[in-house]
């Protein structure tokens, strides 16, 4: 093989490697960033835990699937087990670069990273599940009125405690964030019993 032919082969291999890497899945911080589908409204969801955890993350994942199955012309994708902080900001930014139309974050700790990325991409919509921040344009928060259920749970617990003659109730919150504090207040608002509060520094196994 002559030198000129070798140059041509190497040039073709270089071009192909660039093309294939552009077409293939992109990785950021160890997370594979999904692609968008042209001609569709593309929705990406970032999960704090595994999509099949049987709880918080799975509920959001199933909601995402419901959207895919019931809203025409929508493509959905998700990334799971994304920790809060700098890693999540990289993921939100990478999804934005990919061209997703709507990006959903499902943890309170995603709030500041999402706010920062939303300011960089004003044409993309960002919805933060939980949280307390909004820029009034392309970044906002969404959360169900779960305090209503906590209110009724507190009524039931208080009634049972009164019946049993035990004036003590306990409520365990995961983290001292606004919705947990709101839930605890709604749980205890109608109870005439004492409410025990655990220390904020307790850990999870």
URZI-V70218 format. One record per residue. N is the residue number from 1. RES is the residue in one small letter. OMEGA is omega in radians with two decimals (* if undefined). D_FIRST is the distance of its C-alpha to the first C-alpha in Angstrom with 1 decimal. Layout:
# URZI-V70218
N RES OMEGA D_FIRST
N RES OMEGA D_FIRST
This chain:
# URZI-V70218
1 x -3.13 0.0
2 x -3.10 3.8
3 x -3.14 6.7
4 x 3.11 8.3
5 x 3.11 6.3
6 x 3.10 6.6
7 x -3.14 10.1
8 x -3.14 10.8
9 x 3.14 10.2
10 x 3.12 12.3
11 x 3.13 14.8
12 x 3.13 15.3
13 x 3.13 15.8
14 x 3.13 18.2
15 x -3.12 20.1
16 x 3.14 20.5
17 x 3.11 21.8
18 x -3.12 24.3
19 x -3.10 25.4
20 x 3.11 25.9
21 x 3.11 27.7
22 x -3.11 29.9
23 x -3.08 30.8
24 x -3.14 31.4
25 x 3.10 34.5
26 x 3.11 35.2
27 x 3.11 36.7
28 x 3.13 39.3
29 x -3.13 41.1
30 x -3.14 40.0
31 x 3.11 41.3
32 x -3.08 39.2
33 x -3.10 40.1
34 x 3.13 40.6
35 x 3.03 39.5
36 x 3.04 42.0
37 x -3.10 42.3
38 x 3.11 42.4
39 x 3.13 45.8
40 x 3.02 47.7
41 x -3.00 50.0
42 x -3.11 48.0
43 x 3.08 50.0
44 x 3.12 48.8
45 x 3.11 51.0
46 x -3.06 50.6
47 x 3.11 52.5
48 x -3.12 53.9
49 x 3.11 53.8
50 x -3.07 52.3
51 x -3.11 52.7
52 x -3.09 54.6
53 x 3.14 57.0
54 x -3.11 60.0
55 x -3.01 61.5
56 x -3.07 60.6
57 x -3.14 56.9
58 x 3.11 57.2
59 x 3.11 60.0
60 x 3.14 57.8
61 x 3.13 54.8
62 x 3.05 57.1
63 x 3.10 58.4
64 x 3.10 54.9
65 x 3.11 54.3
66 x 3.10 57.6
67 x -3.12 56.5
68 x -3.06 53.3
69 x -3.01 55.4
70 x 3.10 58.2
71 x -3.09 56.9
72 x 2.99 55.0
73 x 3.13 51.6
74 x 3.02 51.0
75 x -3.12 48.0
76 x 3.09 48.7
77 x 3.13 46.7
78 x 3.01 47.7
79 x -3.06 46.7
80 x 3.09 48.8
81 x 3.14 49.9
82 x -3.14 49.4
83 x 3.10 51.6
84 x 3.09 53.7
85 x -3.03 52.9
86 x -3.14 49.7
87 x -3.12 47.5
88 x 3.12 49.3
89 x 3.08 49.0
90 x -3.13 45.2
91 x 3.13 45.3
92 x 3.14 47.6
93 x 3.13 45.6
94 x 3.09 42.3
95 x 3.12 44.1
96 x 3.11 45.4
97 x 3.13 42.0
98 x 3.10 40.9
99 x 3.07 43.7
100 x -3.10 46.4
101 x -3.12 49.7
102 x 3.13 52.0
103 x -3.07 51.4
104 x 3.06 54.0
105 x -2.95 54.6
106 x 3.08 56.9
107 x -3.13 58.1
108 x -3.10 60.7
109 x 3.05 58.3
110 x -2.96 55.8
111 x -3.09 58.3
112 x 3.06 57.3
113 x 3.13 53.5
114 x 3.12 54.0
115 x -3.13 56.3
116 x -3.11 53.8
117 x -3.14 50.9
118 x 3.12 53.3
119 x -3.13 54.1
120 x -3.07 50.4
121 x -3.04 50.0
122 x -3.13 53.2
123 x 3.12 51.9
124 x 3.12 51.4
125 x 3.14 54.4
126 x 3.11 54.9
127 x -3.13 57.6
128 x 3.08 58.7
129 x -3.00 60.5
130 x 3.09 63.4
131 x -3.04 63.7
132 x -3.05 66.0
133 x 3.06 63.8
134 x 3.07 63.0
135 x 3.07 62.0
136 x -3.13 63.8
137 x -3.05 60.7
138 x 3.13 57.6
139 x 3.14 58.4
140 x -3.13 61.3
141 x -3.07 62.6
142 x 3.09 63.8
143 x 3.13 66.0
144 x -3.13 68.5
145 x -3.08 72.2
146 x 3.12 72.0
147 x 3.11 75.0
148 x 3.12 77.2
149 x 3.12 76.3
150 x 3.11 76.9
151 x 3.13 80.3
152 x 3.09 81.3
153 x 3.10 79.9
154 x 3.10 82.1
155 x -3.14 85.1
156 x -3.13 84.7
157 x 3.14 84.1
158 x 3.13 87.1
159 x 3.14 89.3
160 x 3.13 88.3
161 x 3.12 88.9
162 x 3.13 92.3
163 x -3.12 93.2
164 x -3.11 92.2
165 x 3.14 94.1
166 x -3.03 91.0
167 x -3.11 90.6
168 x 3.04 87.1
169 x 3.09 83.8
170 x 3.06 80.3
171 x -3.10 77.2
172 x 3.09 73.8
173 x -3.11 71.2
174 x -3.11 67.6
175 x 3.13 67.1
176 x 3.11 69.5
177 x -2.97 68.0
178 x -3.08 70.0
179 x 3.12 69.8
180 x 3.10 70.7
181 x 3.11 73.7
182 x 3.14 74.7
183 x -3.12 74.6
184 x 3.12 76.7
185 x 3.14 79.3
186 x 3.12 79.6
187 x -3.00 80.0
188 x -2.95 82.9
189 x -3.09 84.6
190 x -3.08 87.2
191 x 3.07 87.7
192 x 3.13 90.9
193 x 3.07 89.4
194 x 3.12 87.6
195 x 3.13 83.8
196 x 3.12 82.0
197 x 3.12 78.9
198 x -3.12 76.2
199 x -3.13 74.7
200 x -3.06 71.7
201 x 3.14 69.9
202 x -3.07 69.8
203 x 3.11 66.4
204 x 3.07 64.6
205 x * 63.4
